[in-house]
Amino acid sequence: CAHGHVAREGGAVVLPQKKAPSVAKGSIPGFMINLQRGENLFPRDKNGLSDPFCILKIGKNSAKSKYVRETLNPEWIEEMFIACPDDSTEPLYVEVRDWDRVSTDYMGSCSVDVTSVLLNQKKEIKLTPKNEQG
């Protein structure tokens, strides 16, 4: 996820799917997010690579992916559920960070309007984040 200081024409692919209370995890409305991959991420470690992971948020609810070691092209292929009220207009916020034992380094972020995602339908979204430093 990102370009400029974060990636070289890179991005991340997510597949949000809105779930109704009757079919969602624990009968709670929200989104099932299928986080696919990152491409051409900017290196943050001395070895010229990164250990990227994503934090996904909608409002106060969040989920975190696993980190993928020593790569600029991570393949997460993870499914995460984020609870979200049906009437919410909060965007899906995606932040990419580099994992280190002591701390994590910001790599980039972006947000996406998920109000256009229809109930029980998947929508592929390639993210283009804000060009910022954190």
Backbone as ProteinMPNN parsed JSONL, in Angstrom:
{"seq_chain_A": "CAHGHVAREGGAVVLPQKKAPSVAKGSIPGFMINLQRGENLFPRDKNGLSDPFCILKIGKNSAKSKYVRETLNPEWIEEMFIACPDDSTEPLYVEVRDWDRVSTDYMGSCSVDVTSVLLNQKKEIKLTPKNEQG", "coords_chain_A": {"N_chain_A": [[0.862, -1.155, 0.0], [0.96, 1.944, -1.062], [2.815, 4.761, -2.346], [5.41, 6.944, -3.606], [7.252, 7.922, -0.892], [6.791, 5.539, 0.295], [6.334, 3.334, -1.398], [7.355, 2.012, -4.582], [5.527, 2.796, -7.028], [3.688, 1.096, -5.911], [1.21, -0.985, -4.213], [-1.678, -2.314, -2.5], [-3.9, -5.05, -2.374], [-7.207, -5.427, -1.498], [-10.158, -7.195, -0.555], [-13.073, -6.336, 0.325], [-16.058, -7.522, 1.859], [-19.335, -7.019, 2.565], [-21.165, -8.062, 5.385], [-24.213, -9.34, 6.557], [-26.065, -9.238, 9.709], [-27.08, -11.842, 10.216], [-25.392, -13.596, 8.86], [-22.847, -12.929, 9.456], [-19.82, -13.097, 11.427], [-20.485, -14.187, 14.635], [-23.04, -13.056, 14.561], [-22.886, -10.312, 14.101], [-22.998, -7.281, 12.328], [-20.803, -6.316, 9.651], [-17.617, -6.211, 7.967], [-16.017, -8.628, 5.97], [-12.772, -8.912, 5.312], [-10.513, -9.592, 2.799], [-7.312, -9.661, 2.659], [-4.899, -9.353, 0.295], [-2.186, -8.816, -1.052], [0.926, -6.922, -1.1], [2.731, -4.657, -3.157], [5.87, -3.819, -4.481], [6.867, -2.373, -2.206], [8.421, 0.126, -0.128], [11.744, -0.182, 1.084], [12.543, -0.623, 4.548], [14.347, -1.664, 6.299], [17.836, -2.281, 7.161], [18.861, -4.226, 5.497], [17.787, -3.749, 3.047], [15.226, -4.556, 2.692], [11.871, -5.153, 3.985], [9.663, -5.991, 6.732], [6.719, -6.322, 6.312], [3.408, -5.56, 7.586], [-0.167, -5.208, 7.953], [-2.521, -2.927, 9.356], [-5.894, -2.777, 9.74], [-8.733, -0.701, 9.883], [-12.025, 0.203, 10.827], [-13.783, 2.755, 11.916], [-13.818, 2.415, 15.4], [-13.078, -0.201, 15.447], [-10.756, -2.802, 14.702], [-8.299, -4.789, 12.873], [-5.434, -6.874, 12.543], [-2.881, -7.906, 10.354], [-0.715, -10.764, 9.797], [2.876, -10.501, 9.905], [5.141, -10.402, 7.154], [8.183, -11.756, 6.507], [11.177, -10.132, 5.461], [10.724, -8.879, 2.726], [9.618, -7.032, -0.161], [7.391, -7.375, -1.491], [4.953, -8.52, -0.199], [2.827, -11.371, 0.419], [-0.065, -11.707, 1.858], [-2.608, -12.991, 2.0], [-4.928, -13.223, 3.714], [-7.878, -13.496, 5.709], [-9.996, -11.325, 7.374], [-12.256, -10.231, 9.886], [-14.114, -7.306, 10.433], [-16.067, -5.637, 12.619], [-18.889, -3.562, 11.98], [-21.358, -1.137, 12.099], [-24.452, -1.281, 10.234], [-25.34, 1.21, 9.267], [-23.118, 2.783, 9.192], [-20.806, 5.232, 8.044], [-18.15, 5.259, 8.05], [-14.817, 5.137, 6.738], [-12.748, 2.459, 5.4], [-9.706, 2.113, 6.804], [-6.387, 1.653, 6.02], [-3.27, 0.765, 7.145], [0.138, 0.365, 6.559], [2.87, -1.19, 8.039], [6.272, -1.677, 9.111], [7.541, -4.459, 10.664], [9.497, -4.833, 13.569], [11.555, -6.163, 16.17], [11.621, -4.481, 18.458], [10.101, -2.193, 17.86], [7.684, -0.732, 15.542], [7.774, 0.469, 12.185], [6.35, 3.109, 10.385], [4.979, 2.753, 7.156], [3.12, 3.558, 5.278], [-0.224, 4.727, 4.448], [-3.745, 4.573, 3.749], [-7.159, 5.288, 2.876], [-10.414, 3.963, 2.246], [-13.583, 4.26, 0.746], [-16.14, 2.354, 1.828], [-18.826, 2.286, 1.615], [-20.0, 1.777, -0.781], [-19.872, -0.912, -1.146], [-21.754, -3.701, -1.657], [-24.196, -5.705, 0.087], [-23.122, -8.93, 0.887], [-21.55, -9.157, -1.407], [-18.466, -9.358, -3.072], [-15.851, -6.984, -3.557], [-13.186, -5.937, -5.376], [-10.444, -3.964, -4.488], [-7.855, -1.892, -5.306], [-5.475, -0.289, -3.527], [-4.403, 3.08, -3.261], [-2.362, 4.865, -1.498], [-2.07, 7.801, 0.629], [0.525, 10.148, 0.174], [2.669, 10.337, 2.479], [4.635, 10.796, 5.449], [5.338, 9.023, 8.493]], "CA_chain_A": [[0.0, 0.0, 0.0], [1.624, 3.223, -1.018], [3.748, 5.192, -3.375], [6.242, 8.024, -3.09], [8.229, 7.459, 0.096], [6.392, 4.251, 0.841], [6.482, 2.268, -2.38], [7.67, 2.416, -5.946], [4.338, 2.453, -7.79], [3.15, -0.088, -5.258], [-0.159, -0.975, -3.752], [-2.161, -3.504, -1.813], [-5.207, -5.448, -2.867], [-8.122, -5.912, -0.471], [-11.465, -7.584, -1.054], [-14.066, -6.257, 1.394], [-17.376, -8.084, 1.594], [-20.238, -6.644, 3.655], [-21.892, -9.205, 5.922], [-25.403, -9.035, 7.348], [-25.98, -9.825, 11.044], [-27.399, -13.272, 10.253], [-24.332, -14.415, 8.278], [-21.538, -12.451, 9.898], [-19.222, -13.713, 12.601], [-21.146, -13.849, 15.884], [-24.259, -12.295, 14.275], [-22.573, -8.884, 14.159], [-22.757, -6.77, 10.977], [-19.456, -5.818, 9.434], [-16.96, -6.536, 6.712], [-15.009, -9.667, 5.868], [-11.728, -8.339, 4.469], [-9.531, -10.537, 2.299], [-6.097, -8.907, 2.347], [-4.164, -10.177, -0.649], [-0.741, -8.642, -1.223], [1.514, -5.614, -1.313], [3.631, -4.704, -4.302], [6.914, -2.784, -4.6], [6.925, -1.534, -1.015], [9.696, 0.781, 0.12], [12.51, -0.863, 2.134], [12.706, 0.078, 5.821], [15.407, -2.302, 7.077], [19.201, -2.097, 6.65], [19.145, -5.229, 4.468], [17.128, -3.34, 1.812], [13.897, -5.164, 2.652], [10.986, -4.811, 5.1], [8.846, -7.079, 7.284], [5.468, -5.579, 6.343], [2.103, -6.048, 8.026], [-1.212, -4.198, 7.81], [-3.552, -2.695, 10.362], [-7.107, -2.332, 9.069], [-9.656, -0.124, 10.861], [-13.266, 0.888, 10.472], [-14.182, 3.37, 13.18], [-13.019, 1.978, 16.547], [-12.778, -1.628, 15.317], [-9.569, -3.016, 13.87], [-7.714, -6.118, 12.722], [-4.018, -6.789, 12.17], [-2.394, -9.061, 9.605], [0.595, -11.287, 10.185], [3.934, -9.831, 9.156], [5.847, -11.273, 6.218], [9.605, -11.441, 6.697], [12.175, -9.794, 4.443], [10.17, -8.785, 1.376], [8.997, -5.788, -0.599], [6.195, -7.831, -2.199], [4.344, -9.519, 0.686], [1.564, -12.053, 0.094], [-0.7, -12.004, 3.14], [-3.714, -13.916, 1.744], [-5.582, -13.371, 5.019], [-9.25, -13.044, 5.834], [-10.21, -10.72, 8.689], [-13.575, -9.647, 10.061], [-14.162, -6.059, 11.194], [-17.446, -5.263, 12.912], [-19.233, -2.217, 11.53], [-22.811, -0.985, 12.008], [-24.98, -1.158, 8.873], [-25.527, 2.602, 8.861], [-21.847, 3.497, 9.335], [-20.192, 5.831, 6.854], [-16.704, 5.282, 8.309], [-14.027, 4.479, 5.696], [-11.786, 1.42, 5.758], [-8.379, 2.715, 6.89], [-5.347, 0.625, 5.935], [-1.928, 1.27, 7.431], [1.196, -0.633, 6.395], [3.986, -0.937, 8.954], [7.39, -2.623, 9.09], [7.693, -5.081, 11.983], [10.819, -5.044, 14.165], [11.393, -6.711, 17.529], [11.432, -3.443, 19.462], [9.047, -1.249, 17.469], [7.273, -0.855, 14.149], [7.986, 1.694, 11.423], [5.283, 3.472, 9.465], [5.332, 2.656, 5.743], [2.136, 4.265, 4.472], [-1.619, 4.489, 4.81], [-4.77, 5.065, 2.846], [-8.505, 4.922, 3.299], [-11.283, 3.622, 1.13], [-15.009, 4.347, 1.029], [-16.736, 1.025, 1.678], [-20.287, 2.382, 1.573], [-20.46, 1.268, -2.078], [-19.806, -2.372, -1.15], [-23.1, -4.226, -1.452], [-24.344, -6.844, 0.995], [-22.721, -10.261, 0.424], [-20.846, -9.118, -2.681], [-17.06, -8.966, -2.952], [-15.413, -5.896, -4.428], [-11.725, -5.818, -5.328], [-10.001, -2.575, -4.418], [-6.411, -1.683, -5.243], [-5.325, 0.927, -2.735], [-3.361, 4.058, -3.551], [-2.322, 5.646, -0.278], [-1.597, 9.182, 0.736], [1.978, 10.264, 0.175], [2.998, 10.999, 3.751], [5.599, 10.123, 6.332], [4.842, 8.945, 9.856]], "C_chain_A": [[0.906, 1.215, 0.0], [2.465, 3.508, -2.228], [4.556, 6.339, -2.803], [7.27, 7.467, -2.137], [7.953, 6.04, 0.567], [6.623, 3.119, -0.141], [6.849, 2.853, -3.726], [6.521, 1.952, -6.826], [3.652, 1.234, -7.207], [1.706, 0.043, -4.871], [-0.472, -2.227, -2.986], [-3.545, -3.796, -2.345], [-6.019, -5.993, -1.704], [-9.459, -6.229, -1.125], [-12.472, -7.522, 0.081], [-15.398, -6.854, 0.953], [-18.261, -7.775, 2.791], [-21.058, -7.858, 4.069], [-23.068, -8.732, 6.76], [-25.294, -9.707, 8.711], [-26.222, -11.333, 11.064], [-26.277, -14.158, 9.709], [-22.939, -14.014, 8.736], [-21.087, -13.195, 11.145], [-19.945, -13.256, 13.865], [-22.395, -13.011, 15.711], [-24.066, -10.789, 14.396], [-22.367, -8.395, 12.723], [-21.334, -6.248, 10.846], [-18.925, -6.222, 8.078], [-15.978, -7.685, 6.901], [-13.994, -9.118, 4.872], [-10.753, -9.44, 4.088], [-8.339, -9.708, 1.83], [-5.206, -9.793, 1.499], [-2.65, -9.975, -0.595], [-0.359, -7.173, -1.254], [2.517, -5.734, -2.447], [4.603, -3.528, -4.265], [6.959, -1.834, -3.414], [8.332, -0.984, -0.819], [10.45, 0.054, 1.24], [12.662, 0.007, 3.381], [13.855, -0.491, 6.654], [16.765, -2.127, 6.393], [19.553, -3.082, 5.542], [18.467, -4.903, 3.139], [15.737, -3.925, 1.646], [13.049, -4.609, 3.791], [10.296, -6.072, 5.578], [7.422, -6.521, 7.436], [4.28, -6.334, 6.932], [1.117, -4.9, 7.907], [-2.083, -4.131, 9.048], [-4.741, -2.128, 9.605], [-8.088, -1.845, 10.121], [-10.902, 0.388, 10.166], [-13.793, 1.434, 11.786], [-13.251, 2.931, 14.293], [-12.595, 0.52, 16.452], [-11.612, -1.836, 14.356], [-9.186, -4.49, 13.815], [-6.285, -5.926, 12.234], [-3.625, -8.057, 11.437], [-1.128, -9.606, 10.247], [1.645, -10.461, 9.448], [4.632, -10.86, 8.28], [7.302, -10.828, 6.227], [10.328, -11.136, 5.389], [11.64, -9.809, 3.012], [9.669, -7.379, 1.102], [7.704, -6.083, -1.359], [5.482, -8.896, -1.37], [3.05, -10.104, 0.124], [0.958, -12.446, 1.427], [-1.758, -13.087, 2.98], [-4.397, -14.255, 3.075], [-7.004, -12.847, 4.962], [-9.458, -12.552, 7.255], [-11.613, -10.138, 8.735], [-13.45, -8.374, 10.895], [-15.626, -5.687, 11.37], [-17.682, -3.817, 12.509], [-20.746, -2.113, 11.441], [-23.263, -0.782, 10.561], [-25.056, 0.275, 8.378], [-24.233, 3.43, 8.946], [-21.374, 4.05, 7.99], [-18.676, 5.943, 7.025], [-15.962, 4.593, 7.16], [-13.213, 3.315, 6.272], [-10.417, 2.083, 5.677], [-7.366, 1.58, 6.899], [-4.001, 1.287, 6.169], [-0.948, 0.12, 7.28], [2.362, -0.222, 7.277], [5.042, -2.017, 8.755], [7.592, -3.146, 10.508], [9.171, -5.188, 12.339], [10.587, -5.523, 15.586], [11.028, -5.653, 18.559], [10.264, -2.519, 19.128], [8.602, -1.548, 16.035], [7.463, 0.497, 13.473], [6.832, 1.889, 10.455], [5.781, 3.362, 8.028], [4.358, 3.413, 4.853], [0.732, 3.941, 4.924], [-2.534, 5.036, 3.731], [-6.124, 4.684, 3.415], [-9.369, 4.739, 2.07], [-12.739, 3.714, 1.579], [-15.632, 2.972, 0.784], [-18.26, 1.085, 1.641], [-20.849, 1.868, 0.249], [-20.415, -0.259, -2.16], [-21.191, -2.908, -0.784], [-23.088, -5.46, -0.564], [-24.009, -8.153, 0.289], [-22.094, -10.276, -0.973], [-19.415, -8.659, -2.447], [-16.766, -7.852, -3.942], [-13.906, -5.782, -4.291], [-11.337, -4.352, -5.387], [-8.482, -2.566, -4.358], [-6.195, -0.322, -4.609], [-4.169, 1.786, -3.215], [-3.322, 5.013, -2.372], [-1.859, 7.073, -0.432], [-0.077, 9.171, 0.753], [2.38, 11.063, 1.418], [4.015, 10.181, 4.515], [5.026, 10.078, 7.726], [5.928, 8.663, 10.825]], "O_chain_A": [[1.567, 1.478, 1.005], [2.784, 2.624, -3.023], [4.404, 6.675, -1.629], [8.081, 6.626, -2.523], [8.817, 5.413, 1.182], [7.069, 2.043, 0.257], [6.673, 4.047, -3.971], [6.539, 0.824, -7.319], [3.092, 0.425, -7.946], [1.054, 1.047, -5.158], [0.377, -3.105, -2.839], [-4.278, -2.882, -2.725], [-5.581, -6.907, -1.005], [-9.842, -5.613, -2.119], [-12.715, -8.531, 0.742], [-15.804, -6.702, -0.199], [-17.978, -8.215, 3.905], [-21.58, -8.589, 3.227], [-22.928, -7.824, 7.579], [-24.517, -10.649, 8.87], [-25.612, -12.033, 11.871], [-26.207, -15.339, 10.049], [-21.961, -14.696, 8.43], [-21.885, -13.84, 11.825], [-20.009, -12.057, 14.137], [-22.782, -12.307, 16.644], [-24.998, -10.072, 14.759], [-21.632, -9.03, 11.967], [-20.737, -5.793, 11.822], [-19.684, -6.534, 7.161], [-15.209, -7.712, 7.862], [-14.328, -8.885, 3.71], [-10.228, -10.139, 4.955], [-8.357, -9.13, 0.743], [-4.801, -10.87, 1.937], [-1.918, -10.857, -0.145], [-1.209, -6.297, -1.414], [3.087, -6.804, -2.667], [4.203, -2.385, -4.045], [7.078, -0.622, -3.594], [9.309, -1.565, -1.29], [9.843, -0.292, 2.253], [12.881, 1.214, 3.286], [14.289, 0.141, 7.617], [16.834, -1.858, 5.194], [20.441, -2.813, 4.733], [18.556, -5.69, 2.197], [15.133, -3.806, 0.579], [13.475, -3.686, 4.486], [10.339, -7.104, 4.908], [6.969, -6.275, 8.554], [4.157, -7.552, 6.802], [1.519, -3.744, 7.775], [-2.347, -5.14, 9.701], [-4.619, -1.119, 8.91], [-8.265, -2.501, 11.148], [-10.842, 0.933, 9.064], [-14.201, 0.674, 12.665], [-12.032, 3.052, 14.167], [-11.829, 0.047, 17.292], [-11.49, -1.15, 13.341], [-9.672, -5.314, 14.59], [-5.972, -4.927, 11.587], [-3.991, -9.158, 11.849], [-0.546, -8.979, 11.133], [1.325, -9.792, 8.466], [4.703, -12.04, 8.623], [7.607, -9.661, 5.983], [10.118, -11.787, 4.366], [12.043, -10.635, 2.193], [9.339, -6.631, 2.022], [7.012, -5.171, -1.81], [5.41, -10.053, -1.785], [2.283, -9.42, -0.554], [1.404, -13.403, 2.06], [-1.789, -14.026, 3.776], [-4.435, -15.41, 3.498], [-7.299, -11.881, 4.258], [-9.147, -13.25, 8.22], [-12.104, -9.613, 7.736], [-12.776, -8.356, 11.925], [-16.339, -5.451, 10.395], [-16.813, -2.959, 12.666], [-21.37, -2.931, 10.765], [-22.545, -0.185, 9.759], [-24.858, 0.529, 7.19], [-24.269, 4.65, 8.787], [-21.526, 3.414, 6.947], [-18.002, 6.627, 6.255], [-16.427, 3.57, 6.657], [-13.024, 3.214, 7.484], [-10.012, 2.558, 4.616], [-7.476, 0.651, 7.699], [-3.634, 2.242, 5.485], [-1.172, -0.969, 7.807], [2.791, 0.932, 7.27], [4.747, -3.12, 8.295], [7.789, -2.367, 11.441], [9.993, -5.585, 11.513], [9.512, -5.301, 16.144], [10.209, -5.907, 19.442], [9.521, -2.11, 20.02], [9.082, -2.49, 15.404], [7.331, 1.543, 14.109], [6.394, 0.95, 9.79], [6.877, 3.824, 7.713], [4.74, 3.868, 3.775], [0.514, 3.0, 5.687], [-2.132, 5.859, 2.909], [-6.221, 3.86, 4.325], [-9.093, 5.285, 1.001], [-13.077, 3.286, 2.683], [-15.646, 2.488, -0.348], [-18.919, 0.044, 1.637], [-22.037, 1.556, 0.159], [-20.874, -0.836, -3.146], [-21.725, -2.595, 0.281], [-22.085, -6.169, -0.48], [-24.549, -8.447, -0.777], [-22.109, -11.308, -1.645], [-19.172, -7.696, -1.719], [-17.355, -7.786, -5.021], [-13.403, -5.552, -3.192], [-11.831, -3.595, -6.222], [-7.889, -3.164, -3.46], [-6.689, 0.687, -5.112], [-3.093, 1.281, -3.534], [-4.179, 5.889, -2.265], [-1.335, 7.485, -1.467], [0.529, 8.252, 1.305], [2.423, 12.294, 1.402], [4.215, 8.999, 4.237], [4.3, 10.99, 8.123], [5.673, 8.566, 12.026]]}, "name": "protein", "num_of_chains": 1, "seq": "CAHGHVAREGGAVVLPQKKAPSVAKGSIPGFMINLQRGENLFPRDKNGLSDPFCILKIGKNSAKSKYVRETLNPEWIEEMFIACPDDSTEPLYVEVRDWDRVSTDYMGSCSVDVTSVLLNQKKEIKLTPKNEQG"}
